[in-house]
Amino acid sequence: MADDGVMDLASIPEAIEWQAQHAEKASAPGTAQVIRGLLALENSRAATARRIFAWQGLSLRDAMPLRIAGGIHNLLLTGEEPRLEDIYAGRVASQGDVDALICEIVKAHDAQLMPWLDGPPQTNEAGRSASFAAALLWLADGRTTAQFEWLEIGASAGINTMMGRYRYNLGGVTTGPSSSRVQIAPEWRGSPPPASAIGFVDARGSDIAPVDLTDERQALRLKSYVWPEATGRMARIDAAIALAQRMSPEIERMDAGDWVIKEVTRKQEAGVTRVIAHSIMWQYLPEFTQERIETAMEEAGAAATAEKPLAHIALETNRETFQHELKVRYWPGGEAPVHLANAHPHGAWVEWLGG
């Protein structure tokens, strides 16, 4: 996947402003105010503020503004900073008032907020699996087998790894268990995907820092990265947590490159399509890891057969259009990427382009 220029922003103020605009475009104005409030920290003596404005490297590629935004939201979720509720609820009109409050909060919770800058956000979102489900329906429509081995990198808590347990309504095409507690029905734009029958023979994932949904503290941290305006997302995470408590997703702690190489070289069952999938994580991988994965997929694809197909499903953000783009490759026969759909960042709508 090619990088794009905006990810290479090294200017801290520009990266913060870009992220604030992205939140506004995603219908999260309160979150945008909080992110933009980080700009007021430039002259703060708080250690967290100094670290933000002395960030080494490409701050937007590292999702630095979202790291600290998650920590600030966590203060509301834990009840430590109820003053934030008015901002997220849209009851604070003045950005200046927000700036002052963010400065106060960072100063008061400096030591608590600092560790949130240590790693990228974990933004697991079940709504994104609607695009994945549509891609599988498309693949099963005469392109690959209809049985899938689902292998997800950057799986975080495994919310999308559990996609086979969800019920979908994709423009009138339904799939998945009808009794599921997680019902996903995005606004569908364009024609529906093929009405294929699909099944899962396996579903596993990997992450360098997996989140255990059965651990209350870890689950709360995951919810901290959800923008408060997205009440539907919160409800889906709660439902996914309930499913995980009944049967946890299988997530292996491993580097994405190492895991892909291990999995695509493992013996494959005949009649089953092996799928490597990921959503909103590619940007966090070092270029070396991206290249290893791409090379492994090309080599495995060259060995794929009609009885043992391989597919690569990617749902990643185009930083110029602010849209998530669903792209699929499959072997044999579909080596060139096909842009199947555009989607809302959190799965609220899917624009089906077909292929």
C-alpha positions as a Markdown table, in Angstrom:
| # | Residue | x | y | z |
|---|---|---|---|---|
| 1 | Met | 0.0 | 0.0 | 0.0 |
| 2 | Ala | 1.4 | 3.4 | -0.9 |
| 3 | Asp | 1.9 | 6.1 | 1.7 |
| 4 | Asp | 0.4 | 9.5 | 1.2 |
| 5 | Gly | 1.8 | 12.9 | 1.9 |
| 6 | Val | -0.4 | 13.8 | 4.8 |
| 7 | Met | 0.9 | 10.9 | 6.9 |
| 8 | Asp | 4.4 | 12.4 | 6.6 |
| 9 | Leu | 3.4 | 15.5 | 8.5 |
| 10 | Ala | 6.2 | 16.3 | 10.9 |
| 11 | Ser | 4.7 | 19.6 | 12.2 |
| 12 | Ile | 3.0 | 19.0 | 15.5 |
| 13 | Pro | 0.4 | 21.9 | 15.1 |
| 14 | Glu | -0.5 | 20.8 | 11.6 |
| 15 | Ala | -0.9 | 17.2 | 12.7 |
| 16 | Ile | -3.2 | 18.2 | 15.6 |
| 17 | Glu | -5.3 | 20.4 | 13.3 |
| 18 | Trp | -5.6 | 17.7 | 10.7 |
| 19 | Gln | -6.8 | 15.2 | 13.3 |
| 20 | Ala | -9.3 | 17.8 | 14.6 |
| 21 | Gln | -10.7 | 18.3 | 11.1 |
| 22 | His | -10.9 | 14.6 | 10.7 |
| 23 | Ala | -13.0 | 14.3 | 13.8 |
| 24 | Glu | -15.3 | 17.1 | 12.6 |
| 25 | Lys | -15.8 | 15.3 | 9.3 |
| 26 | Ala | -16.7 | 12.1 | 11.2 |
| 27 | Ser | -19.4 | 13.9 | 13.2 |
| 28 | Ala | -17.5 | 14.2 | 16.4 |
| 29 | Pro | -17.3 | 18.0 | 17.1 |
| 30 | Gly | -16.7 | 17.7 | 20.8 |
| 31 | Thr | -13.8 | 15.4 | 20.2 |
| 32 | Ala | -12.5 | 17.8 | 17.6 |
| 33 | Gln | -12.6 | 20.6 | 20.2 |
| 34 | Val | -10.6 | 18.4 | 22.6 |
| 35 | Ile | -8.0 | 17.6 | 20.0 |
| 36 | Arg | -7.7 | 21.2 | 18.9 |
| 37 | Gly | -7.3 | 22.1 | 22.6 |
| 38 | Leu | -4.0 | 20.3 | 22.5 |
| 39 | Leu | -2.6 | 23.3 | 20.6 |
| 40 | Ala | -3.0 | 25.4 | 23.7 |
| 41 | Leu | -0.5 | 23.1 | 25.5 |
| 42 | Glu | 2.5 | 24.4 | 23.4 |
| 43 | Asn | 3.8 | 26.6 | 26.3 |
| 44 | Ser | 2.7 | 24.3 | 29.1 |
| 45 | Arg | 5.2 | 23.1 | 31.6 |
| 46 | Ala | 3.4 | 19.7 | 32.0 |
| 47 | Ala | 5.6 | 16.8 | 31.0 |
| 48 | Thr | 2.9 | 15.4 | 28.8 |
| 49 | Ala | 2.6 | 18.7 | 26.9 |
| 50 | Arg | 6.4 | 18.9 | 26.5 |
| 51 | Arg | 6.5 | 15.4 | 25.1 |
| 52 | Ile | 3.7 | 16.2 | 22.7 |
| 53 | Phe | 5.5 | 19.2 | 21.2 |
| 54 | Ala | 8.9 | 17.5 | 21.2 |
| 55 | Trp | 7.5 | 14.4 | 19.4 |
| 56 | Gln | 10.2 | 12.7 | 17.3 |
| 57 | Gly | 9.2 | 11.5 | 13.9 |
| 58 | Leu | 5.9 | 11.7 | 12.0 |
| 59 | Ser | 3.3 | 12.5 | 14.6 |
| 60 | Leu | 0.3 | 11.8 | 12.4 |
| 61 | Arg | 1.6 | 8.5 | 11.2 |
| 62 | Asp | 2.1 | 7.6 | 14.9 |
| 63 | Ala | -1.5 | 8.9 | 15.7 |
| 64 | Met | 0.0 | 11.0 | 18.5 |
| 65 | Pro | -3.1 | 13.3 | 18.8 |
| 66 | Leu | -5.4 | 10.2 | 19.1 |
| 67 | Arg | -3.2 | 8.7 | 21.7 |
| 68 | Ile | -3.6 | 11.6 | 24.1 |
| 69 | Ala | -7.3 | 12.1 | 23.1 |
| 70 | Gly | -7.9 | 8.5 | 24.3 |
| 71 | Gly | -6.3 | 9.3 | 27.6 |
| 72 | Ile | -8.4 | 12.4 | 28.1 |
| 73 | His | -11.6 | 10.5 | 27.3 |
| 74 | Asn | -10.6 | 7.9 | 29.8 |
| 75 | Leu | -10.7 | 10.5 | 32.5 |
| 76 | Leu | -14.4 | 11.0 | 31.8 |
| 77 | Leu | -15.1 | 7.3 | 31.7 |
| 78 | Thr | -13.5 | 6.7 | 35.0 |
| 79 | Gly | -15.4 | 9.7 | 36.5 |
| 80 | Glu | -12.2 | 11.6 | 37.3 |
| 81 | Glu | -13.1 | 14.6 | 35.0 |
| 82 | Pro | -16.8 | 15.0 | 34.7 |
| 83 | Arg | -16.2 | 18.5 | 33.4 |
| 84 | Leu | -15.4 | 16.9 | 30.0 |
| 85 | Glu | -19.0 | 15.8 | 29.6 |
| 86 | Asp | -20.1 | 19.3 | 28.5 |
| 87 | Ile | -17.5 | 19.4 | 25.8 |
| 88 | Tyr | -18.4 | 16.1 | 24.3 |
| 89 | Ala | -22.1 | 16.8 | 24.6 |
| 90 | Gly | -21.6 | 20.0 | 22.6 |
| 91 | Arg | -22.5 | 22.4 | 25.4 |
| 92 | Val | -19.2 | 24.4 | 25.3 |
| 93 | Ala | -19.3 | 26.7 | 22.3 |
| 94 | Ser | -16.1 | 28.6 | 22.9 |
| 95 | Gln | -12.8 | 26.9 | 21.8 |
| 96 | Gly | -11.0 | 29.2 | 24.2 |
| 97 | Asp | -13.0 | 27.7 | 27.1 |
| 98 | Val | -12.1 | 24.2 | 25.9 |
| 99 | Asp | -8.4 | 25.2 | 25.6 |
| 100 | Ala | -8.3 | 26.5 | 29.1 |
| 101 | Leu | -10.0 | 23.3 | 30.4 |
| 102 | Ile | -7.6 | 21.0 | 28.5 |
| 103 | Cys | -4.6 | 22.9 | 30.0 |
| 104 | Glu | -6.0 | 22.4 | 33.5 |
| 105 | Ile | -6.7 | 18.8 | 32.9 |
| 106 | Val | -3.3 | 17.9 | 31.5 |
| 107 | Lys | -1.6 | 19.7 | 34.4 |
| 108 | Ala | -3.8 | 18.0 | 37.0 |
| 109 | His | -3.4 | 14.5 | 35.5 |
| 110 | Asp | 0.1 | 14.8 | 34.0 |
| 111 | Ala | 1.5 | 11.6 | 35.3 |
| 112 | Gln | -1.6 | 9.7 | 34.5 |
| 113 | Leu | -1.8 | 10.9 | 30.9 |
| 114 | Met | 1.9 | 10.5 | 30.0 |
| 115 | Pro | 1.7 | 6.7 | 29.5 |
| 116 | Trp | -1.1 | 7.1 | 26.9 |
| 117 | Leu | 1.6 | 8.5 | 24.5 |
| 118 | Asp | 3.6 | 5.2 | 24.7 |
| 119 | Gly | 1.6 | 3.3 | 22.0 |
| 120 | Pro | -0.9 | 3.8 | 19.2 |
| 121 | Pro | -4.6 | 3.7 | 19.8 |
| 122 | Gln | -6.5 | 0.5 | 19.7 |
| 123 | Thr | -9.6 | 1.4 | 17.6 |
| 124 | Asn | -11.4 | -1.9 | 17.3 |
| 125 | Glu | -14.8 | -1.3 | 15.7 |
| 126 | Ala | -17.4 | -4.0 | 14.8 |
| 127 | Gly | -19.1 | -1.7 | 12.3 |
| 128 | Arg | -16.1 | -2.0 | 10.0 |
| 129 | Ser | -16.8 | -5.7 | 9.6 |
| 130 | Ala | -19.7 | -4.8 | 7.4 |
| 131 | Ser | -17.2 | -4.1 | 4.7 |
| 132 | Phe | -15.3 | -7.3 | 5.4 |
| 133 | Ala | -18.6 | -9.3 | 5.2 |
| 134 | Ala | -19.4 | -7.7 | 1.8 |
| 135 | Ala | -15.9 | -8.5 | 0.5 |
| 136 | Leu | -16.4 | -12.2 | 1.5 |
| 137 | Leu | -19.8 | -12.3 | -0.2 |
| 138 | Trp | -18.1 | -10.9 | -3.3 |
| 139 | Leu | -15.3 | -13.4 | -3.2 |
| 140 | Ala | -17.7 | -16.3 | -2.7 |
| 141 | Asp | -19.6 | -15.2 | -5.8 |
| 142 | Gly | -17.6 | -17.4 | -8.1 |
| 143 | Arg | -14.1 | -16.0 | -7.3 |
| 144 | Thr | -13.0 | -18.2 | -4.5 |
| 145 | Thr | -14.5 | -20.9 | -2.3 |
| 146 | Ala | -17.4 | -19.9 | 0.1 |
| 147 | Gln | -15.7 | -21.3 | 3.1 |
| 148 | Phe | -13.1 | -19.0 | 4.8 |
| 149 | Glu | -10.2 | -19.2 | 7.1 |
| 150 | Trp | -10.2 | -15.7 | 8.6 |
| 151 | Leu | -6.8 | -14.4 | 9.7 |
| 152 | Glu | -6.6 | -10.8 | 10.9 |
| 153 | Ile | -3.5 | -8.8 | 11.6 |
| 154 | Gly | -3.6 | -5.8 | 14.0 |
| 155 | Ala | -6.6 | -7.5 | 15.5 |
| 156 | Ser | -6.4 | -5.6 | 18.8 |
| 157 | Ala | -9.2 | -7.1 | 21.0 |
| 158 | Gly | -10.4 | -9.3 | 18.2 |
| 159 | Ile | -13.8 | -7.5 | 17.8 |
| 160 | Asn | -13.6 | -8.0 | 14.0 |
| 161 | Thr | -12.0 | -11.4 | 14.4 |
| 162 | Met | -15.4 | -12.4 | 15.8 |
| 163 | Met | -17.2 | -11.2 | 12.7 |
| 164 | Gly | -18.6 | -14.7 | 11.9 |
| 165 | Arg | -20.7 | -14.3 | 15.1 |
| 166 | Tyr | -22.4 | -11.1 | 13.9 |
| 167 | Arg | -25.6 | -10.6 | 11.8 |
| 168 | Tyr | -25.4 | -8.3 | 8.8 |
| 169 | Asn | -28.0 | -6.5 | 6.7 |
| 170 | Leu | -26.0 | -5.1 | 3.7 |
| 171 | Gly | -28.4 | -3.3 | 1.4 |
| 172 | Gly | -31.0 | -6.0 | 1.9 |
| 173 | Val | -28.6 | -8.9 | 1.7 |
| 174 | Thr | -28.3 | -10.7 | 5.0 |
| 175 | Thr | -25.7 | -13.1 | 6.4 |
| 176 | Gly | -24.6 | -14.3 | 9.7 |
| 177 | Pro | -26.5 | -15.9 | 12.7 |
| 178 | Ser | -29.9 | -14.2 | 13.0 |
| 179 | Ser | -29.9 | -14.5 | 16.8 |
| 180 | Ser | -26.6 | -12.6 | 17.2 |
| 181 | Arg | -26.5 | -9.9 | 19.9 |
| 182 | Val | -24.4 | -7.8 | 17.4 |
| 183 | Gln | -26.7 | -6.7 | 14.6 |
| 184 | Ile | -24.9 | -4.6 | 11.9 |
| 185 | Ala | -26.9 | -2.8 | 9.3 |
| 186 | Pro | -25.0 | 0.2 | 7.8 |
| 187 | Glu | -26.7 | 2.7 | 5.6 |
| 188 | Trp | -26.1 | 1.1 | 2.2 |
| 189 | Arg | -25.3 | 3.2 | -0.9 |
| 190 | Gly | -25.3 | 1.7 | -4.3 |
| 191 | Ser | -26.2 | -1.8 | -5.3 |
| 192 | Pro | -26.1 | -4.6 | -2.7 |
| 193 | Pro | -23.2 | -7.1 | -2.7 |
| 194 | Pro | -23.9 | -10.6 | -4.1 |
| 195 | Ala | -26.2 | -12.8 | -2.0 |
| 196 | Ser | -23.7 | -15.6 | -1.5 |
| 197 | Ala | -23.7 | -18.2 | 1.2 |
| 198 | Ile | -20.4 | -18.0 | 3.3 |
| 199 | Gly | -19.0 | -19.9 | 6.2 |
| 200 | Phe | -16.0 | -19.8 | 8.6 |
| 201 | Val | -13.9 | -22.8 | 9.3 |
| 202 | Asp | -11.5 | -20.8 | 11.5 |
| 203 | Ala | -11.0 | -17.2 | 12.8 |
| 204 | Arg | -7.9 | -16.0 | 14.5 |
| 205 | Gly | -5.9 | -12.9 | 14.8 |
| 206 | Ser | -2.6 | -11.4 | 15.9 |
| 207 | Asp | -1.5 | -8.1 | 17.5 |
| 208 | Ile | 1.7 | -6.9 | 19.1 |
| 209 | Ala | -0.3 | -5.8 | 22.1 |
| 210 | Pro | -3.6 | -7.7 | 22.2 |
| 211 | Val | -6.5 | -6.4 | 24.4 |
| 212 | Asp | -8.3 | -8.9 | 26.6 |
| 213 | Leu | -12.0 | -8.0 | 26.4 |
| 214 | Thr | -12.7 | -10.1 | 29.5 |
| 215 | Asp | -10.4 | -7.8 | 31.6 |
| 216 | Glu | -12.5 | -4.9 | 32.8 |
| 217 | Arg | -9.6 | -2.5 | 32.9 |
| 218 | Gln | -8.4 | -3.4 | 29.4 |
| 219 | Ala | -12.0 | -3.2 | 28.0 |
| 220 | Leu | -12.3 | 0.3 | 29.5 |
| 221 | Arg | -9.1 | 1.4 | 27.8 |
| 222 | Leu | -10.4 | 0.2 | 24.5 |
| 223 | Lys | -13.6 | 2.1 | 25.0 |
| 224 | Ser | -11.5 | 5.2 | 25.7 |
| 225 | Tyr | -10.4 | 5.4 | 22.1 |
| 226 | Val | -14.0 | 5.5 | 20.9 |
| 227 | Trp | -15.2 | 9.1 | 20.4 |
| 228 | Pro | -17.9 | 9.8 | 22.9 |
| 229 | Glu | -20.3 | 11.1 | 20.2 |
| 230 | Ala | -20.4 | 7.6 | 18.7 |
| 231 | Thr | -23.0 | 6.1 | 21.0 |
| 232 | Gly | -23.7 | 3.3 | 18.5 |
| 233 | Arg | -20.0 | 2.3 | 18.6 |
| 234 | Met | -20.2 | 2.1 | 22.4 |
| 235 | Ala | -23.2 | -0.1 | 22.2 |
| 236 | Arg | -21.5 | -2.4 | 19.7 |
| 237 | Ile | -18.3 | -2.7 | 21.9 |
| 238 | Asp | -20.5 | -3.6 | 24.9 |
| 239 | Ala | -22.2 | -6.3 | 22.9 |
| 240 | Ala | -18.9 | -7.6 | 21.6 |
| 241 | Ile | -17.5 | -7.7 | 25.1 |
| 242 | Ala | -20.5 | -9.8 | 26.1 |
| 243 | Leu | -19.7 | -12.2 | 23.3 |
| 244 | Ala | -16.1 | -12.4 | 24.2 |
| 245 | Gln | -16.9 | -13.2 | 27.8 |
| 246 | Arg | -18.8 | -16.3 | 26.5 |
| 247 | Met | -16.0 | -17.3 | 24.1 |
| 248 | Ser | -12.9 | -15.2 | 23.7 |
| 249 | Pro | -11.4 | -14.6 | 20.2 |
| 250 | Glu | -8.1 | -16.3 | 19.6 |
| 251 | Ile | -5.5 | -13.5 | 19.3 |
| 252 | Glu | -1.8 | -14.3 | 19.2 |
| 253 | Arg | 0.8 | -11.8 | 20.5 |
| 254 | Met | 3.1 | -11.5 | 17.5 |
| 255 | Asp | 4.6 | -9.1 | 15.0 |
| 256 | Ala | 2.3 | -8.8 | 12.0 |
| 257 | Gly | 5.0 | -9.7 | 9.5 |
| 258 | Asp | 6.2 | -12.8 | 11.4 |
| 259 | Trp | 2.6 | -13.9 | 11.9 |
| 260 | Val | 1.6 | -13.5 | 8.2 |
| 261 | Ile | 4.7 | -15.5 | 7.1 |
| 262 | Lys | 3.9 | -18.2 | 9.6 |
| 263 | Glu | 0.2 | -18.5 | 8.6 |
| 264 | Val | 0.5 | -18.3 | 4.8 |
| 265 | Thr | 3.2 | -21.0 | 4.8 |
| 266 | Arg | 1.1 | -23.4 | 6.9 |
| 267 | Lys | -0.7 | -26.3 | 5.3 |
| 268 | Gln | -4.0 | -25.2 | 3.9 |
| 269 | Glu | -7.3 | -27.2 | 3.9 |
| 270 | Ala | -8.7 | -27.9 | 0.5 |
| 271 | Gly | -12.0 | -26.1 | -0.3 |
| 272 | Val | -11.2 | -23.2 | 2.1 |
| 273 | Thr | -10.1 | -19.7 | 1.1 |
| 274 | Arg | -7.3 | -18.4 | 3.4 |
| 275 | Val | -7.9 | -14.7 | 4.1 |
| 276 | Ile | -5.4 | -12.2 | 5.5 |
| 277 | Ala | -7.3 | -9.1 | 6.5 |
| 278 | His | -6.7 | -5.8 | 8.3 |
| 279 | Ser | -8.4 | -2.5 | 9.0 |
| 280 | Ile | -7.0 | 0.9 | 9.9 |
| 281 | Met | -3.6 | -0.5 | 11.0 |
| 282 | Trp | -1.4 | -0.5 | 8.0 |
| 283 | Gln | -0.2 | 3.1 | 8.6 |
| 284 | Tyr | 1.2 | 2.0 | 12.0 |
| 285 | Leu | 3.5 | -0.7 | 10.5 |
| 286 | Pro | 7.1 | 0.1 | 9.7 |
| 287 | Glu | 7.8 | 0.0 | 6.0 |
| 288 | Phe | 10.0 | -3.0 | 6.5 |
| 289 | Thr | 7.1 | -4.9 | 7.9 |
| 290 | Gln | 4.8 | -3.8 | 5.2 |
| 291 | Glu | 7.3 | -5.0 | 2.6 |
| 292 | Arg | 7.6 | -8.4 | 4.4 |
| 293 | Ile | 3.9 | -8.9 | 4.3 |
| 294 | Glu | 3.5 | -7.9 | 0.7 |
| 295 | Thr | 6.3 | -10.2 | -0.3 |
| 296 | Ala | 4.8 | -13.1 | 1.7 |
| 297 | Met | 1.4 | -12.6 | 0.1 |
| 298 | Glu | 2.9 | -12.5 | -3.4 |
| 299 | Glu | 4.8 | -15.7 | -2.8 |
| 300 | Ala | 1.8 | -17.5 | -1.3 |
| 301 | Gly | -0.4 | -16.2 | -4.0 |
| 302 | Ala | 1.8 | -17.6 | -6.7 |
| 303 | Ala | 1.4 | -21.0 | -5.1 |
| 304 | Ala | -2.4 | -20.7 | -4.6 |
| 305 | Thr | -4.8 | -23.0 | -6.5 |
| 306 | Ala | -8.6 | -23.0 | -7.2 |
| 307 | Glu | -8.9 | -25.6 | -4.4 |
| 308 | Lys | -6.7 | -23.6 | -2.0 |
| 309 | Pro | -7.3 | -19.9 | -2.8 |
| 310 | Leu | -5.7 | -16.9 | -1.0 |
| 311 | Ala | -7.2 | -13.5 | -0.5 |
| 312 | His | -6.1 | -10.2 | 1.0 |
| 313 | Ile | -8.8 | -7.8 | 2.3 |
| 314 | Ala | -7.8 | -4.3 | 3.4 |
| 315 | Leu | -9.9 | -1.6 | 4.8 |
| 316 | Glu | -7.7 | 1.4 | 5.2 |
| 317 | Thr | -7.9 | 5.2 | 5.2 |
| 318 | Asn | -7.3 | 7.3 | 2.2 |
| 319 | Arg | -5.9 | 10.4 | 3.9 |
| 320 | Glu | -6.8 | 12.7 | 1.0 |
| 321 | Thr | -10.5 | 11.8 | 0.9 |
| 322 | Phe | -11.0 | 10.9 | 4.6 |
| 323 | Gln | -12.7 | 7.7 | 3.4 |
| 324 | His | -11.9 | 4.1 | 4.2 |
| 325 | Glu | -11.4 | 2.2 | 1.1 |
| 326 | Leu | -12.1 | -1.5 | 0.8 |
| 327 | Lys | -9.7 | -3.2 | -1.5 |
| 328 | Val | -9.4 | -6.9 | -2.3 |
| 329 | Arg | -6.9 | -9.2 | -4.0 |
| 330 | Tyr | -7.3 | -12.9 | -4.5 |
| 331 | Trp | -5.2 | -15.7 | -6.0 |
| 332 | Pro | -5.4 | -17.3 | -8.5 |
| 333 | Gly | -7.1 | -14.9 | -10.9 |
| 334 | Gly | -7.5 | -11.6 | -9.0 |
| 335 | Glu | -3.9 | -10.5 | -8.4 |
| 336 | Ala | -4.7 | -6.8 | -9.1 |
| 337 | Pro | -6.3 | -4.9 | -6.2 |
| 338 | Val | -10.1 | -4.2 | -6.7 |
| 339 | His | -11.5 | -1.2 | -5.0 |
| 340 | Leu | -14.9 | -2.6 | -3.9 |
| 341 | Ala | -16.3 | 0.1 | -1.6 |
| 342 | Asn | -15.8 | 3.3 | 0.4 |
| 343 | Ala | -17.0 | 3.4 | 3.9 |
| 344 | His | -17.6 | 5.6 | 6.9 |
| 345 | Pro | -14.7 | 5.5 | 9.4 |
| 346 | His | -16.8 | 3.6 | 11.9 |
| 347 | Gly | -19.0 | 1.7 | 9.5 |
| 348 | Ala | -22.1 | 4.0 | 9.6 |
| 349 | Trp | -22.4 | 3.7 | 5.8 |
| 350 | Val | -20.9 | 1.7 | 3.0 |
| 351 | Glu | -20.8 | 2.9 | -0.6 |
| 352 | Trp | -20.6 | -0.2 | -2.8 |
| 353 | Leu | -18.6 | 0.2 | -6.0 |
| 354 | Gly | -18.6 | -3.5 | -7.0 |
| 355 | Gly | -15.9 | -4.9 | -9.2 |
